[in-house]
Amino acid sequence: MAEGIKAGFIGCGNMGGVLAGVAAKALGGDSVYVFDKHPEKTEKLSLNYGCNKAWAAEILEKCGIIVLGVKPQALPDLLEKIKEPLTRRTDRFTVVSMAAGVKTSAIEAALGEVPVIRIMPNTPCASGEGVILCSKGSFAGDEDLNAVLKMFEPAGKLLTVPESKIDAGCAVSGCGPAFVYMFIDALIDGGVRAGLTRAEATLLAEQTVLGSAKYAIQTGAEPAKLKADVCSPKGATIEGVAVLEEYSMRSAVMEAVKAAYERTVELGK
Ligand SMILES: NC(=O)c1ccc[n+]([C@@H]2O[C@H](COP(=O)([O-])OP(=O)(O)OC[C@H]3O[C@@H](n4cnc5c(N)ncnc54)[C@H](OP(=O)(O)O)[C@@H]3O)[C@@H](O)[C@H]2O)c1
C-alpha cells in the first residue's frame, strides 16, 4: 500500500461505520476521514477510533480510497454529486462501493473511467471475524485492489471473487449474520424453555455457535459429517435433529438464501 494513504468514508451507518473502524485499525484513525448525514455517527467514530470528522468535499479532494457506504437506493444520487469533484482529481484514487447488487459497470457509467472496487462485507467485520468479498471494476488495477485489501485486513477473511459471484456471496455472508442471529435467538429461547436463565442460555448458545464454526474450520470436515459425529444411536441429539428436519429447517435456510440472492440482484437493477 502506498505509504500515508488516506481513506474517506461517505455514509457511516451500520456497515460503513464498522468498516471505517476496521480501516482505522489498519491505517490509524488519523488517516481515516468520515462523513455522514447524521453527525452523531461520525462523532462516535471520532471518539472510538480517532477518525477525522470531515465534509464530503474534503474526502473527495484528498483521500486515495473513497468508500461509499450508503444504501443502494441512495447511491445514484450520491454518484451524481461526487462525479464533478472527482473529475478535478489529477492523482490516482480508488472508489469502493459496498452497495448490495450494484455492479461496478453501473458505477463506472455514472463516474467515468475511474478505478472501482466492489466489496461485500458483513457486520462481524467489527469483531475481526468477518468476511469481505472483493471484485475489481474494469479500470481498477492490482495496486488498487491490494491497497483496499490491506486496509480491510483487520476485518477477518478477505476473498477476491469474479463479480459474477458477488451477489450469491452477499446472500450467504452479507445476509447470513441475520439468519445466524435468528438461530442463536431461537436456541436461547429453547434453553429458557428447558429451565435455564436467559443469561445462561445466551452464553451457551453463543459459545456453541462460535465453537462449532471454529471446529468446522479447524478440521476442514463437512458440517454434515460433524453433525453425524455427535448423533449417537437413540441419543438426545438425533431426536432434536429429527425435529429440525420435520420443520424443514434446512430447506427454510436454503429458501432464505435464494430469496436474499434474488433481492440482491433486483437491488442492482
Ligand atoms: N448492513 C449490513 O449488514 C450490510 C452488509 C453488506 C453490505 N451492506 C451495504 O452497505 C451499505 C450501507 O448499509 P447500512 O446497513 O450501513 O445502511 P445505513 O445504516 O442506513 O447507513 C447509511 C448511512 O449513510 C447515510 N447517507 C445517505 N446518503 C448520504 C449521503 N449522500 N452522504 C452522507 N451520508 C449519507 C444515511 O443517512 P440516512 O439514513 O438519513 O439516509 C445513513 O446514515 C448498503 O449499500 C448495503 O447494501 C450492508
The ligand as a Gaussian input file, in Angstrom:
#p B3LYP/6-31G(d) Opt

LIG

0 1
 N      -25.871000      -3.679000       6.995000
 C      -25.250000      -4.773000       6.533000
 O      -25.168000      -5.816000       7.184000
 C      -24.630000      -4.741000       5.155000
 C      -23.907000      -5.852000       4.696000
 C      -23.302000      -5.777000       3.446000
 C      -23.432000      -4.641000       2.663000
 N      -24.183000      -3.597000       3.118000
 C      -24.281000      -2.413000       2.264000
 O      -23.795000      -1.313000       2.999000
 C      -24.471000      -0.127000       2.589000
 C      -24.939000       0.614000       3.822000
 O      -25.850000      -0.183000       4.536000
 P      -26.143000       0.113000       6.065000
 O      -26.915000      -1.013000       6.593000
 O      -24.877000       0.526000       6.741000
 O      -27.096000       1.416000       5.908000
 P      -27.344000       2.582000       6.961000
 O      -27.144000       2.080000       8.349000
 O      -28.663000       3.197000       6.586000
 O      -26.158000       3.627000       6.654000
 C      -26.120000       4.501000       5.568000
 C      -25.831000       5.890000       6.117000
 O      -25.499000       6.764000       5.043000
 C      -26.225000       7.992000       5.232000
 N      -26.312000       8.677000       3.943000
 C      -27.215000       8.503000       2.937000
 N      -26.919000       9.321000       1.900000
 C      -25.808000      10.015000       2.252000
 C      -25.032000      10.999000       1.622000
 N      -25.331000      11.442000       0.388000
 N      -23.962000      11.492000       2.273000
 C      -23.635000      11.049000       3.517000
 N      -24.363000      10.125000       4.197000
 C      -25.418000       9.608000       3.565000
 C      -27.545000       7.511000       5.762000
 O      -28.350000       8.552000       6.268000
 P      -29.974000       8.368000       6.082000
 O      -30.353000       7.193000       6.927000
 O      -30.543000       9.662000       6.568000
 O      -30.230000       8.116000       4.632000
 C      -27.046000       6.525000       6.820000
 O      -26.635000       7.190000       7.995000
 C      -25.609000      -0.557000       1.674000
 O      -25.281000      -0.252000       0.352000
 C      -25.727000      -2.036000       1.890000
 O      -26.134000      -2.706000       0.705000
 C      -24.763000      -3.614000       4.344000

